[in-house]
C-alpha cells in the first residue's frame, strides 16, 4: 500500500545516484528532482556528463523514474520515492570518464564518489560487465573484488559514517 506510506515518507531529503547508461534529466517526470550539483567529477574536476550517449539509452532514465518520478505533475507515473533528489552517473558512455567497460580505475573513481554525494547508490547493471574478461573477477585484483572493496568503503564511510546504501542488480 504505497499510498499509505506516502503519507509518512516520500523520499524528501534523500540523494540517489543512478549508476547506469545515463539519465535524461530533461524528462518531464525527472527534471524537478534532478540535482546537477551532485554529478560526479573526472580526475580533472570536470563534471562527468550524466545524459545518455545514444537515443536508445533509456535504462537509467527508466530506473530513475521508478525511484523518483515526480508526483502530481500531470506527466507519466510517479516514483516510489517521488521526493528524492536524483542524479545520474553514466557508466556506459563510450569514452566517458567512469565507463565500466573502459578504465577500471576511472570507474572505481566515480563509484567512490558516492560516499560524499549520495545516500543511496542504485546500480541496475548486473554483476559482471564486459570488463571482466578471462576470469579477472576470480583474482584479488579483478573487477569483482575491486568493486566489492569499494562498496565496503561506501557502506562504512558514506552518509557521514552511517554508510551509503548500495543496491546492485544481479542481472537484468
N, C-alpha and C positions, 0 to 999 in steps of 0.2 A: 504494500500500500504506500507507494512513493508519495502520493499527495499528502498523506498524513505526516510523513517525515518532513516534507517541505514546510509544514507549519513550524517546525523547530529548527530545521537546518537546510540551507540551500547552497552551501559552499563558500559563502562570502568570507573573505579574508584568507582563503587558501590559494596558493600559487602552484599551478600544474604545468610541468614541461612535457610536451608531447614529442617524444623521440620517434620519428617516422620519416615518411617521404615528403615532409613539409606540411604546412598548414596555410590554407588560403585565408589570410587574416582580413581580407576584404569581404568575405562571405557575410551575408545579412544576418545569419544566426550566430556569428562569432565576433564580428567587428567591435562590438562594445565591450566584450570580455577579453579581447586580445590585448596584452600588455607588451608592446615592443621593447620597453626598457629592460625586460627580463631576458631578452635574446642572448644567446651565448656569444663569446668572442673568440676570434682566432688568436694565434700566437703573437700577432702584432697589435692586438687590442681592437681590431675592427669587428663590427657586428657580422655574424655569420647569417646570411640571408635565409630566412625560415620559409620563404614561399616555395611551393613545389616547382621543380625544374620543367616537368613536362605536363601537357594538358591532361593526360591520363593519370597523373599522380594525385589521387584523391583519398588514399587510405588514411593518411594523417589527418586530413580535414574531417573525414567521417569519424575517426576516433575522437578528435577534439569535440565534434558535435555531440557524440554520445555522452561525453564528460560534461561539457558546459555550454551547449547551445542555449542562447538567451530565451528567457520566458516572456510571454506576453508581448512579442514584437510583431506578431502577425505574419511571421515567415517560418516555414518548416515546422520542426518539432521543438522539443525542449530537452535539454540535457539533464542527467541525473543530478548534477550539482550546478545548476544554472547560474549561480552567483560567483563562481570561481574566476580567478584571473588565469588566463591561458597564454601559453607561449609555445611556439613550435621550434623544434630543433631538427633541421633537415639532415638526416644521417644517410640519405641515399642520393644526394645530389652529386652526380659525377663531377669530380674535380673540386667539390666543395670541401672546405676545411671541416673535418669531422666525419667524412664519408666512411661508413662502416666497412666498405669494400676497398678502401684506399689505405691510407696510413693508419696503422693501429695506434700509434702514439697520438695522432691528432684526434682520432675517435675517442680515445680514453680521456683526452683533454676536455672534450665537450661533455662527456659523461661526468667527469669530476666536478664540473661547474654546477651540477645540480645541487650540491651541498650548500652553496651560497645563494642559489636563485629560486629553488623550488621546494615546496613542502612534499610534493608527490612527483615522481618521475614515471611517466607512462611509456612503456616500451612494448608495442604490439607488433613486433617484427620477428618473432621466432627466436630460436636459441642458437642456430649455427649459420651465420651469414656465409657468403661466398668466400670471405677471407680465410675461413677455416679449411684450407686445403691440406691434403697429405697428412691428416691426423694431428695437426698442430694443437688441437684442443686437448690432446692427451698428455702433453708435457707441461712442465711448470711454467714455461714461457709462452704457452699457447694462448689463443684468443680467449677460450672459456675461462681459464684460470686467471687471466689478467682482468677480465670483466668482473669475475667473481670477487677479486681483491678490491677493485674499485667500488663495487656495490657494498662491500664490507665497510669501507671508509665512509661512504654516503650514509649508510644506515646507522653509523655510530656518531658521525660529526654533523650531519645536516640538521636543519631546524634548531640551531643554537644548542646542539648536543642531544636533542631528542631523537634525531635520526630522520633522514629523508625517507619517505615511504616509497618503495620501488615496486612497481607492477611490471612483470615480464611475461609475455605470452610464451607458451610452449611451442607455438606454431600457429599458422593462420589457416 
